[in-house]
Amino acid sequence: MPSPVTDVQESVQAARRVHAHARARDLYFALYADPQHNARAGEAFLRDQIAAVQDIPADLPPTLAQLPAWIEARSEAVGIQYREYLAARKGGAPRRYFSNKAHALNFIKSAAPTKLVDGSWLYGMLRNWDSPDFHPLIKTYLEELGEGVPDKNHVTIYRKLLATHGIDNWEQLSDDHFVQGAIQLALGHNAERFLPEVIGFNLGYEQLPLHLLITSYELNEFGIDPYYFQLHVTVDNAATGHAQKAVQALLDLMPRVGDRAAFYKRVLDGYRLNELGASTNSVIADFDLQEEVVTVLAQKSRVGKNMHSDYCRVAGRSVNDWLAEPGQIPGFLSAMETAGWIKRGEEVENSRFWRLVEGERAEMFGVFSAYELQVLRDWIVTAPGATVKQERTLTWRARQRTLDNLGQHADRSTNFPERGLIRRRAARDSESDNELALLEGRVASAAGKAEAMALLLELMTPAGHHTAAGLMATRMYTQLLDS
């Protein structure tokens, strides 16, 4: 007889299968680029997703009065599990999530569709600035935006993380990777129709998960800046952070008159939406280094299949011939191993293929991004069937301390002089400068606070808040909110 845990897991998997269709990625980009004309499509998408999660149990307590204790208990349980993880690692246990650096970077890539719309489910709350009951949700959104400070804006931080490691082509990920982002964008642009679901989704999303703590720890071990993930550990805390604000929002916005039970049921529906699509644990578990190498070379073959000279041959066939069809890539890799171009399980410098793609004098220098080179490196040094070595690397914190000693550390200070609400910059792009000055003038000439807030929130969309104008609008909105 199946256990209750098995039943829950099967319900979640079934829901994920129901929702999986080709619309998520298309809707994601449509809502991002043109929400005004695609909001109704987002509404239909949400109704489909809500129908798909009805059989998933929600572990929320039955009464609102029990919510604070529930959050505290969850937070404590996560803390205990993390302490056990750290003790195990100290005792010599291997990393729990990432087998190598390519695996860790692949996780960052796989999470990009969700992370690049971080907080978007709360965008629709901005219009309710004049109601104190909405302020916990509004302030959560503003904090996701770093309150207009570039170094604290979550999307800006993640964009920098992707750029630092040469991670691109995330737009080509499978539809499942876009489900969470599509849900969040659809909620943000349909807030008036789905307020209880927004509250419930926010309540689930802002709880501190164990995977966030472990991810931060293991990324740091590979020398990858864990700041984005550490920031969520602090801002989502149950005492004063987003988890606490999520509970307060539910308490404030629960109707005093009307069907409270029906409202709470919809809150539960929103809470369950967190279960859909690719998750942190699923994308980590699904990573296969061999498959990723094939994917990287298949993507390159689209351009490179006609770029190689005929004299460059492997197993009697030209490279162009091998690259003509993506399905031939596994055979091509095998042929290069047999011919000695690639020596698995040895240092990369021993492989002729690696010397062609990496190094200033490499004939194919610049063809592969930093991420793609890491994938190739980890694949080459890992012998087929061998246990992955837990190699020692300089952690991100250690690297930063080294840079500090050299006087080269990039300061994250957010202290900057202001003129009114505009950040001064020593060398500001003239076009951006004019845009910001124009925005300041329009806000200053607004007929009143309502008109000013309406102007600002139009620049704080999920697609625009990380731009120069969006960041300034966020700073202005933040200051005006409680004025």
Secondary structure by P-SEA (a helix, b strand, c coil): cccaaaaaaaaaaaaaaaacccaaaaaaaaaaccccccaaaaaaaaaaaaaaaccccccccccccaaaaaaaaaaaaaaaaaaaaaaaaaacccccccccaaaaaaaaaaaaaaaaaccccccccccccccccaaaaaaaaaaaaccccccccaaaaaaaaaaaaccccccccccccaaaaaaaaaaaaaccccaaaaaaaaaaaacccaaaaaaaaaaaaacccaaaaaaaaaaacccccaaaaaaaaaaaaccccccaaaaaaaaaaaaacccccccaaaaaaaccaaaaaaaaaaaaaccccccccccccccccccccccccccaaaaaaaaaaaaccccccccccccaaaaacccccccccccccaaaaaaaaaaaaccccccccccccccaaaaaaaaaaacccccccccccccccbbbbccccaaaaaaaaaaaaaaaacccaaaaaaaaaaaacccccccaaaaaaaaaaaaaccc
